[in-house]
Amino acid sequence: MKKRRQAADRIDRTQQSARQIENNGQERRRPRRRGWGTAGRVIGTILLVFVLTAAIFAGIFSAYINSSMRGRVEVYLDEFETKVSTELYYQEPSSGEWTMYHTLFLDSENRIWVDLEQIPKDLQKAVIAIEDKRFYKHKGVDWHGTARAIFSTIFGGSVQGGSTITQQLVKNVTGDNQNTVKRKVMEIYRAQEMEKRYEKDEILEAYLNEVYFGYSCYGVVTASLKYFNKDVSELSLAECASLVAITNNPSLYDPLQTDWGLENNRTRQLLVLGAMLEQGKTERETDRVLRDTYFVSPERRRLAIETAQAGLTAKRGLRPNEISLYVGIPFCPTRCAYCSFVSASVEKSFGLMEPYLAALEQEITDAARMVAETGLSVKSFYMGGGTPTTLSAQQMDYLLTHLNKSFDLTGCAEYCIEAGRPDTITREKLQVLLDHGADRISVNPQSMEDEVLRAIGRKHTAADIEATMALATSMGFPHVNMDLIAGLPADTPEGFRRTLDKCLTFGADNITVHTLSLKKGSRILLEGLPIPSAQDVAAMLDYANDALRTAGFTPYYLYRQKYMSGSFENVGWCISGAEGLYNIYIMEELHSILSLGAGGSTKMVDPVRDRIERVFHPKFPTEYIARPEKIRQDLETFRRFHENMQK
């Protein structure tokens, strides 16, 4: 019994100890829960106080703005309209006609007021297109632009930019040009108040009568007389664009001062015209500018307008985070006489191909990771060279497999491989391209004349080209391009005509007509090979224009290079709906092009800030293989550029 009581006592003590430990643990835990609850209440209280304080401050600030500024800082255009120059006239005794002989300036300002109805619509549209695209939509302040200006201020930039026409009018009328936050806040208030008091057309009229054009000219009337010696109502569209170009910086864009100023004005004039076309300027109006200002021939005016429209269509289909991807294969079977591109002949550098592909594979891996981390999306892919089909079918399969696995190409609208020279194209290689998603290839015969092919160093014949095109079209590629060059050695207008006529029978829906570019490192210049005259090249291009249009092709991109024969251009033609997006994106500089591989030129485009930067990879395959740090550096530059775009 005694042992059982002792055992029972031990059990009781053990249970009491367990309960005591549990109670102690609960007591220790309870204060912790109370502590976190208290901390939460404290944080919540602080946040509530902060929100209430901010709301009270905003209310007080708003009340202060309204009470302190209302009735004191408003801008009245009625008073401003009286600040004009005085014109003195005399009457001719013989004829009775009145002639102005002197103008009295008010405070050294040469200004003659004119009603909006007398200002050409082209001039009104031009100033809105380049200065304030949303003029008729906002209420005095474009908050997108203002946000950018505030962001610039916070991070060390200047307090400017983002001003609407209304804000500029306020600043110019009041003369308040201080570069401060206080001035900006007052300007915003004044602009909003002005919009309540005046109609949009009244504000635009005042702005056009107030803006400074240099040479003490204020307003469009005196500026028109100064720069064009004509009444403002008589200005052409081109002259309107030129006049508006001056307002951005009169000393920089003054066309009368120096040749340099004239060239600056012409550059900005084209920017103004481009903005107008993008905002709905008619083709007829644009055609008038090209005719009256630049004396462009009718056919080339048509070329310029059609390709510009194709560019605008492509631009509308882009999202801000989209880029294009380029991969370069710098190898060719042999080097053509017209080429100075840094590429290696496979005959002489076969041993470089595997090390090059290994280096390229690593760059693809790194680039794909960077693109994903930066939140970018590939819109179009183009593999060029050199001649990509110098790779074997196995090498091409391995490379494209790695590329497709590395990059997210779900949003890729175009997958193009420059198949290049017919003597490198086989059924097996074309099947590899199809298997990996290629929907567009380019076959580049340059000519269908055997004599011309021999002159430029090609080892294939016109018959080989015909067989290759039959193979390509039979395999079902959605789009096939053919490249031709006008002006090659040994060619003639008749020979070029036969070439184009033959190419039109192959079923290609894209034909690019290049003009021979006389490159300094080419055999044509080094060896002095004879080439067709500028007149012959003109005849070739004129025939191409007529023949392609007759066959249902339209131009969709064009560009020029240095030292082009006859100073002509390169034009891409296609059947409607077969436009090559990559070609438009890169030539119109619509978005960034990330270039991988030796000789790659990466173009980084920020369309919002109107900024373009470039980085260049090592040119030679050996240098590209030996300098991986340069490749990583270029990718990092691309990353930083696009991260800054997103801020």
DAQUIRA-V213750 format. One record per residue. N is the residue number from 0. SS is DSSP state (2 for helix, 1 for strand, 0 for the rest). PHI is phi as a letter, one per 40 degrees, with the letter a starting at -180 (999 if undefined). OMEGA is omega in whole degrees, 0 to 359 (NA if undefined). Layout:
# DAQUIRA-V213750
N_SS_PHI_OMEGA + N_SS_PHI_OMEGA
This chain:
# DAQUIRA-V213750
0_0_999_181 + 1_2_c_180 + 2_2_c_180 + 3_2_c_179 + 4_2_c_178 + 5_2_c_179 + 6_2_c_179 + 7_2_c_179 + 8_2_c_179 + 9_2_c_179 + 10_2_c_180 + 11_2_c_181 + 12_2_c_179 + 13_2_c_179 + 14_2_c_178 + 15_2_c_179 + 16_2_c_180 + 17_2_c_179 + 18_2_c_180 + 19_2_c_178 + 20_2_c_180 + 21_2_c_180 + 22_2_c_179 + 23_2_c_179 + 24_2_c_179 + 25_2_c_179 + 26_2_c_179 + 27_2_c_181 + 28_2_c_183 + 29_2_d_178 + 30_2_d_180 + 31_2_c_178 + 32_2_c_179 + 33_2_c_181 + 34_2_c_179 + 35_2_c_178 + 36_2_c_178 + 37_2_c_180 + 38_2_c_179 + 39_2_c_180 + 40_2_c_180 + 41_2_c_180 + 42_2_c_179 + 43_2_c_179 + 44_2_c_179 + 45_2_c_179 + 46_2_c_180 + 47_2_c_178 + 48_2_c_181 + 49_2_c_181 + 50_2_c_180 + 51_2_c_179 + 52_2_c_179 + 53_2_c_180 + 54_2_c_179 + 55_2_c_180 + 56_2_c_179 + 57_2_c_178 + 58_2_c_179 + 59_2_c_181 + 60_2_c_179 + 61_2_c_179 + 62_2_c_179 + 63_2_c_180 + 64_2_d_183 + 65_2_c_183 + 66_2_c_185 + 67_2_c_184 + 68_2_c_185 + 69_0_c_179 + 70_0_g_183 + 71_0_b_186 + 72_0_b_179 + 73_0_c_179 + 74_0_b_182 + 75_0_b_183 + 76_2_c_180 + 77_2_c_179 + 78_2_c_184 + 79_2_c_184 + 80_0_c_181 + 81_0_c_182 + 82_0_c_182 + 83_0_b_179 + 84_0_c_177 + 85_1_b_181 + 86_1_b_179 + 87_1_b_183 + 88_1_b_170 + 89_1_b_183 + 90_1_b_177 + 91_0_c_182 + 92_0_c_185 + 93_0_c_185 + 94_0_b_183 + 95_0_g_180 + 96_0_c_178 + 97_1_c_181 + 98_1_b_178 + 99_1_c_181 + 100_1_b_179 + 101_1_a_177 + 102_1_b_177 + 103_1_c_182 + 104_0_c_175 + 105_1_c_181 + 106_0_f_178 + 107_0_g_179 + 108_1_b_178 + 109_1_c_186 + 110_1_a_173 + 111_0_b_185 + 112_0_c_177 + 113_0_a_179 + 114_0_c_183 + 115_2_d_182 + 116_2_c_181 + 117_2_c_179 + 118_0_c_183 + 119_0_d_176 + 120_2_d_179 + 121_2_d_180 + 122_2_c_177 + 123_2_c_180 + 124_2_c_182 + 125_2_c_183 + 126_2_c_177 + 127_2_c_183 + 128_2_c_187 + 129_2_c_185 + 130_2_b_189 + 131_0_a_187 + 132_0_c_183 + 133_0_b_185 + 134_0_d_184 + 135_0_c_181 + 136_0_b_183 + 137_0_c_181 + 138_0_b_177 + 139_0_h_183 + 140_0_b_174 + 141_0_c_189 + 142_2_c_175 + 143_2_c_180 + 144_2_c_179 + 145_2_c_178 + 146_2_c_177 + 147_2_c_180 + 148_2_c_179 + 149_2_c_178 + 150_2_d_179 + 151_2_c_180 + 152_2_c_182 + 153_2_c_184 + 154_0_b_169 + 155_0_g_180 + 156_0_c_180 + 157_0_c_181 + 158_0_c_178 + 159_0_a_182 + 160_0_g_176 + 161_0_g_183 + 162_0_c_175 + 163_0_c_175 + 164_2_d_179 + 165_2_c_179 + 166_2_c_178 + 167_2_c_178 + 168_2_c_178 + 169_2_d_182 + 170_2_c_184 + 171_2_c_180 + 172_2_c_182 + 173_2_c_183 + 174_0_g_181 + 175_0_c_183 + 176_0_b_180 + 177_0_c_183 + 178_0_c_184 + 179_0_b_177 + 180_2_c_181 + 181_2_d_179 + 182_2_c_181 + 183_2_c_179 + 184_2_c_179 + 185_2_c_179 + 186_2_c_179 + 187_2_c_179 + 188_2_c_182 + 189_2_c_181 + 190_2_c_179 + 191_2_c_179 + 192_2_c_179 + 193_2_c_180 + 194_2_c_177 + 195_2_c_188 + 196_2_c_187 + 197_0_b_174 + 198_0_c_180 + 199_2_d_182 + 200_2_c_177 + 201_2_c_179 + 202_2_c_179 + 203_2_c_178 + 204_2_c_180 + 205_2_c_180 + 206_2_c_182 + 207_2_c_176 + 208_2_c_185 + 209_2_b_191 + 210_0_c_186 + 211_1_c_182 + 212_0_b_183 + 213_0_g_179 + 214_0_f_181 + 215_0_g_179 + 216_1_c_176 + 217_1_b_180 + 218_0_g_190 + 219_2_c_182 + 220_2_c_181 + 221_2_c_178 + 222_2_c_179 + 223_2_c_178 + 224_2_c_183 + 225_2_c_188 + 226_2_c_186 + 227_2_b_178 + 228_0_f_178 + 229_0_a_177 + 230_0_c_184 + 231_2_d_182 + 232_2_c_183 + 233_2_c_184 + 234_0_c_173 + 235_0_c_178 + 236_2_d_180 + 237_2_c_179 + 238_2_c_175 + 239_2_c_180 + 240_2_c_179 + 241_2_c_180 + 242_2_c_179 + 243_2_c_178 + 244_2_d_184 + 245_2_c_188 + 246_2_c_181 + 247_0_c_180 + 248_0_a_187 + 249_0_d_181 + 250_0_c_181 + 251_0_c_187 + 252_0_b_178 + 253_0_c_183 + 254_0_c_182 + 255_0_c_190 + 256_0_c_183 + 257_0_a_173 + 258_2_c_179 + 259_2_c_178 + 260_2_c_178 + 261_2_c_180 + 262_2_c_176 + 263_2_c_180 + 264_2_c_181 + 265_2_c_179 + 266_2_c_181 + 267_2_c_176 + 268_2_d_178 + 269_2_c_176 + 270_2_c_178 + 271_2_c_180 + 272_2_c_178 + 273_2_c_178 + 274_2_c_179 + 275_2_c_179 + 276_2_c_180 + 277_2_c_182 + 278_0_c_171 + 279_0_h_175 + 280_0_c_185 + 281_0_c_177 + 282_2_c_180 + 283_2_c_180 + 284_2_c_179 + 285_2_c_178 + 286_2_d_181 + 287_2_c_178 + 288_2_c_181 + 289_2_c_180 + 290_2_c_188 + 291_2_c_186 + 292_0_c_187 + 293_0_b_176 + 294_0_f_180 + 295_0_c_180 + 296_0_c_182 + 297_2_d_183 + 298_2_c_181 + 299_2_c_171 + 300_2_c_179 + 301_2_c_177 + 302_2_d_184 + 303_2_c_183 + 304_2_c_181 + 305_2_c_180 + 306_2_c_177 + 307_2_c_179 + 308_2_c_177 + 309_2_c_178 + 310_2_c_179 + 311_2_c_177 + 312_2_c_179 + 313_2_c_181 + 314_2_c_181 + 315_2_c_180 + 316_0_c_183 + 317_0_c_171 + 318_0_b_186 + 319_0_c_185 + 320_0_c_185 + 321_1_c_177 + 322_1_b_171 + 323_1_b_183 + 324_1_b_178 + 325_1_b_174 + 326_1_b_184 + 327_1_b_175 + 328_1_b_190 + 329_0_c_179 + 330_1_b_176 + 331_1_b_177 + 332_0_c_175 + 333_0_a_181 + 334_0_c_182 + 335_0_c_185 + 336_0_c_184 + 337_0_c_192 + 338_0_c_171 + 339_0_b_180 + 340_0_c_181 + 341_0_c_177 + 342_0_b_183 + 343_1_b_175 + 344_1_c_180 + 345_2_d_180 + 346_2_d_184 + 347_2_c_188 + 348_2_b_181 + 349_0_d_182 + 350_0_c_180 + 351_2_c_190 + 352_2_c_181 + 353_2_c_175 + 354_2_c_179 + 355_2_c_180 + 356_2_c_177 + 357_2_c_178 + 358_2_c_179 + 359_2_c_178 + 360_2_d_179 + 361_2_c_179 + 362_2_c_177 + 363_2_d_179 + 364_2_d_182 + 365_2_c_182 + 366_2_c_180 + 367_2_c_178 + 368_2_c_180 + 369_2_c_180 + 370_2_c_180 + 371_2_c_181 + 372_2_c_181 + 373_0_c_178 + 374_0_g_181 + 375_0_c_181 + 376_1_b_181 + 377_1_c_181 + 378_1_c_179 + 379_1_a_179 + 380_1_b_180 + 381_1_b_173 + 382_1_b_181 + 383_1_b_183 + 384_1_a_20 + 385_0_f_179 + 386_0_b_183 + 387_2_d_183 + 388_2_c_165 + 389_2_c_173 + 390_0_c_174 + 391_0_c_178 + 392_2_d_180 + 393_2_c_178 + 394_2_c_179 + 395_2_c_179 + 396_2_c_181 + 397_2_c_183 + 398_2_c_182 + 399_2_c_175 + 400_2_c_180 + 401_2_c_180 + 402_2_c_182 + 403_2_c_178 + 404_2_c_185 + 405_2_c_182 + 406_0_c_170 + 407_0_c_183 + 408_0_b_182 + 409_0_c_179 + 410_0_c_183 + 411_0_c_184 + 412_0_c_185 + 413_1_a_183 + 414_1_b_190 + 415_1_b_175 + 416_1_b_176 + 417_1_c_183 + 418_1_c_170 + 419_1_g_190 + 420_0_c_183 + 421_2_d_182 + 422_2_c_176 + 423_2_b_188 + 424_0_b_177 + 425_0_b_178 + 426_2_c_182 + 427_2_c_180 + 428_2_c_179 + 429_2_c_178 + 430_2_c_176 + 431_2_d_180 + 432_2_c_178 + 433_2_c_182 + 434_2_c_182 + 435_0_c_172 + 436_0_h_179 + 437_0_c_178 + 438_0_b_182 + 439_1_a_174 + 440_1_b_177 + 441_1_b_175 + 442_1_b_191 + 443_1_b_180 + 444_1_c_184 + 445_1_g_177 + 446_0_a_174 + 447_0_b_179 + 448_0_b_183 + 449_2_d_180 + 450_2_c_179 + 451_2_c_179 + 452_2_d_177 + 453_2_c_182 + 454_2_c_181 + 455_0_c_175 + 456_0_g_177 + 457_0_c_180 + 458_0_b_177 + 459_0_b_182 + 460_0_b_176 + 461_2_c_178 + 462_2_c_177 + 463_2_c_179 + 464_2_c_181 + 465_2_c_179 + 466_2_c_180 + 467_2_c_179 + 468_2_c_176 + 469_2_c_178 + 470_2_c_184 + 471_2_c_181 + 472_2_c_180 + 473_2_c_184 + 474_0_c_170 + 475_0_g_174 + 476_0_c_181 + 477_0_c_183 + 478_1_b_177 + 479_1_b_177 + 480_1_b_172 + 481_1_b_178 + 482_1_c_175 + 483_1_b_178 + 484_1_b_175 + 485_1_c_177 + 486_0_h_181 + 487_0_c_176 + 488_0_d_177 + 489_0_g_179 + 490_0_c_178 + 491_0_b_175 + 492_2_d_179 + 493_2_c_179 + 494_2_c_178 + 495_2_c_179 + 496_2_c_179 + 497_2_c_179 + 498_2_d_183 + 499_2_c_179 + 500_2_d_179 + 501_2_c_181 + 502_2_c_180 + 503_0_c_179 + 504_0_c_188 + 505_0_c_179 + 506_0_g_177 + 507_0_c_179 + 508_0_c_174 + 509_1_b_173 + 510_1_b_179 + 511_1_b_181 + 512_1_b_178 + 513_1_c_167 + 514_1_b_181 + 515_0_d_175 + 516_1_b_185 + 517_0_c_185 + 518_0_c_189 + 519_0_c_182 + 520_0_c_184 + 521_0_c_177 + 522_2_c_180 + 523_2_d_180 + 524_2_c_182 + 525_2_c_182 + 526_0_b_178 + 527_0_g_181 + 528_0_c_179 + 529_0_c_180 + 530_0_b_179 + 531_0_c_179 + 532_0_c_178 + 533_2_c_179 + 534_2_c_178 + 535_2_c_178 + 536_2_c_177 + 537_2_d_179 + 538_2_c_178 + 539_2_c_183 + 540_2_c_178 + 541_2_c_178 + 542_2_c_179 + 543_2_d_180 + 544_2_d_182 + 545_2_c_184 + 546_2_c_182 + 547_2_c_178 + 548_2_c_179 + 549_2_c_181 + 550_0_c_177 + 551_0_g_178 + 552_1_c_174 + 553_1_b_179 + 554_1_c_180 + 555_1_b_169 + 556_1_a_176 + 557_1_a_176 + 558_1_a_179 + 559_0_b_176 + 560_0_b_176 + 561_0_c_171 + 562_0_f_179 + 563_1_c_181 + 564_2_d_180 + 565_2_g_182 + 566_2_f_179 + 567_0_c_188 + 568_0_b_172 + 569_1_b_184 + 570_1_b_173 + 571_1_c_181 + 572_1_b_178 + 573_1_a_168 + 574_1_c_183 + 575_0_d_180 + 576_0_g_182 + 577_0_b_182 + 578_0_d_175 + 579_0_c_186 + 580_2_c_182 + 581_2_d_180 + 582_2_d_180 + 583_2_c_183 + 584_2_d_185 + 585_2_c_182 + 586_2_c_179 + 587_2_c_179 + 588_0_f_184 + 589_0_c_175 + 590_0_a_187 + 591_0_c_175 + 592_1_b_178 + 593_1_c_185 + 594_1_b_179 + 595_1_b_178 + 596_0_h_182 + 597_0_c_180 + 598_0_g_182 + 599_0_c_176 + 600_1_b_181 + 601_1_c_180 + 602_1_b_181 + 603_1_b_188 + 604_1_b_173 + 605_1_b_185 + 606_0_c_181 + 607_0_c_180 + 608_0_c_180 + 609_0_f_185 + 610_1_b_177 + 611_1_b_175 + 612_1_b_181 + 613_1_b_168 + 614_1_b_186 + 615_1_b_175 + 616_0_c_173 + 617_0_d_186 + 618_0_c_189 + 619_0_c_179 + 620_2_d_180 + 621_2_c_180 + 622_2_c_178 + 623_2_c_180 + 624_2_c_187 + 625_2_c_186 + 626_0_b_179 + 627_2_c_180 + 628_2_c_177 + 629_2_c_179 + 630_2_c_179 + 631_2_c_179 + 632_2_c_180 + 633_2_c_178 + 634_2_c_179 + 635_2_c_176 + 636_2_c_178 + 637_2_c_180 + 638_2_c_183 + 639_2_c_180 + 640_2_d_184 + 641_2_c_173 + 642_2_c_178 + 643_2_c_177 + 644_2_c_186 + 645_0_c_181 + 646_0_c_NA
